Amino acid sequence: MSGGVDSSIAAAILKQKGHQVCGIFMKIWKEKNHCGQEPVGKHACYGPGEQEDIRDAEATAKKLDIPFYVFDLTDEYETEVLDYFRNEYKEGRTPNPCIICNKKIKFGKLSKRAKESNVVFDYLATGHYVGHYYDKERNRYILKRAVDKSKDQSYFLYGLSQKQLSCSLFPLGSLFKKDVRNKAHELGLRIYNRPESQDFFSGDYNSLIPETRNSGPILNRKGIQLGKHSGIHNFTVGQRKGIGLSAAKPFYVIEIDRSRNALIVGSEEEVYQSQLKASYVNWIAINELKSEMEALAKIRYHHPGTHCSLIPDERGEVIIEFKEPQRAVAPGQSVVFYIGETVLGGGVIKN
C-alpha cells in the first residue's frame, strides 16, 4: 500500500471478496542523501513526501480494519534502483527505474522481507492497472492490457518472472480510474481525490547523480564540433530543448557517444530509426522466440505502439524491425511487445 487510491482500493476489493488482507508499505526514501529537500509538485514514488504517504496508507488500513506494516528497504532501493539509475545516465543511456523497482524491489525484496518478518501470505497484490490470468494450454501466467487503456501499466511489469506472476494479484485490471475513485469515496477514504503520483522522482535529477563527467563536445554526424554540452546525463535521444545551440533549424539529440563524452546532434529526420536491438529479454506469453514473429512494440511508456517484426539472434537478443521508422529510440529504455491485448515480453533497448 503506497498511500494512494489505487493500492487502497485493491486492498478493499480483496477484503470484500473474502480474502484475509494486510497492508505493507516499503520505505525507500533515504533522508540523509537529500538533506533539506522539500516535496516538489505531486508526490513521487521516491521523494521527501514519504512520511505523508505512510500516514495515508496507515489511515486507510485502519479504515479497512486490516493489519499494516512498514518495511525499511532504503538500502536495497539504493543498491538496486538508484545505483542503476545513476550508472545508466553516466553511460549515456536513458534508464527506466520503475521497471527495475517492480522486478527487484516490489515483487522481490519486499516479498522476501515480509516473509522474513513472519507476515504470512499467499499472494502479493498491487494497485497496478493490468490484466492477469493463468493459461492452462500454455502452462504460463499471462499479462494483458488493462481495460482502462489510459491507465494501463503492463509496460512496467514485463520484467516479472513466471514465479513472481504466479503469486501476484491485480484487482484493478478490469476497472476504470473514475470507478476506483468513486469506490474510495463511497468507502469514506480521505485519499479518494488524491492527485496522481509521479512515476519516479519529482525533484532535480542532478541531485540523484552527484558524480558526473565534465562537459564535452557537441558534434554533428561529420564530427564537426558545434559547441559544448553540460554533461551527457542531462540529455536523451530525441531531445530538442536545452542543447544550447542556435541555428536556423533546431538541433535534436540523435546519439550519445559515451566513449567520447560527446553529444551527437542532427535534424529531426535523423531522430527516426527503422530498427533496434533489445537485450535482457524476458518472455511472458511464450517460453522463447524461435523464429520471426509479427507484433506490436512500445518503445516507451507513452508510445502508442507500432507494428514490427521480432527476429531472434544467436545470443538471445532480439532485433526489432519497424514497419514505419520510429522517433527517438533511446538506448536504456525498455521495448515491450504485444500480441493484441497480451504482453508477449520485452527487453532493454541496446542500440
ZITA-V829447 format. One record per run of one state. SS is the DSSP state (~ for helix, > for strand, _ for the rest). FROM is the first residue (numbers start at 1). LEN is the number of residues. If there is no record, write none. Layout:
((SS;FROM;LEN) (SS;FROM;LEN))
This chain:
((_;1;4) (~;5;12) (_;17;5) (>;22;6) (_;28;3) (~;31;4) (_;35;9) (>;44;3) (_;47;3) (~;50;15) (_;65;2) (>;67;6) (_;73;1) (~;74;17) (_;91;6) (~;97;20) (_;117;7) (>;124;2) (_;126;5) (>;131;5) (_;136;4) (>;140;5) (_;145;9) (~;154;4) (_;158;4) (~;162;5) (_;167;1) (>;168;2) (_;170;7) (~;177;10) (_;187;11) (>;198;4) (_;202;3) (~;205;3) (_;208;8) (>;216;4) (_;220;5) (>;225;5) (_;230;2) (~;232;3) (_;235;17) (>;252;6) (~;258;3) (_;261;1) (>;262;5) (_;267;1) (~;268;4) (>;272;12) (_;284;9) (>;293;6) (_;299;7) (>;306;7) (_;313;5) (>;318;10) (_;328;6) (>;334;6) (_;340;2) (>;342;8) (_;350;2))
